[in-house]
């Protein structure tokens, strides 16, 4: 296989690795501690009300206080409110105004939209074009070849009344890109 084909194969095909196998000892210990905490939370929160209570306890351990209507807040304050013992909202009060946050969100959304448009044009449309231009014709050729093979009973001839079966094994090179030589 050529180096160009190897590079293309590496770029196009998945080479999944288990994330667990990439962790060093410190990361593994951190992950195990996180999982142990999460399992303890799941055990404590068998219902939505129990889950809310467990989450409030964890939030209070980390410095969150219950928000009271009219409470004075400053940047960095950590507050929570619980709705009917089931829905929990945690907030860390920021330094920027809500208008500045909304402007940043709008800018990010526009960047995302532009990226999605580029992905549509350079990725999805190219794949669709490749499919429309190549795959149906290939399927037609393979179907015709299969149909011809059904009626092909002998490579060198058979006596009258005999039945035979022929199978062709074809070895090909890998599929590459089309290159044309303009000098010919």
Secondary structure by P-SEA (a helix, b strand, c coil): ccaaaaaaaaacccccccccccccaaaaaaaaaaaaaaaaaaaacccaaaaaaaaaaaaaaabbbbbcccccccccccccccccccbbbbbccccccaaaaaaaaaaaaaaaaaaaaaaaaacaaaaaaaaaacaaaaaaaaaaaaaaaaaccccccccccccbbbbbbbbbcccccccccccc
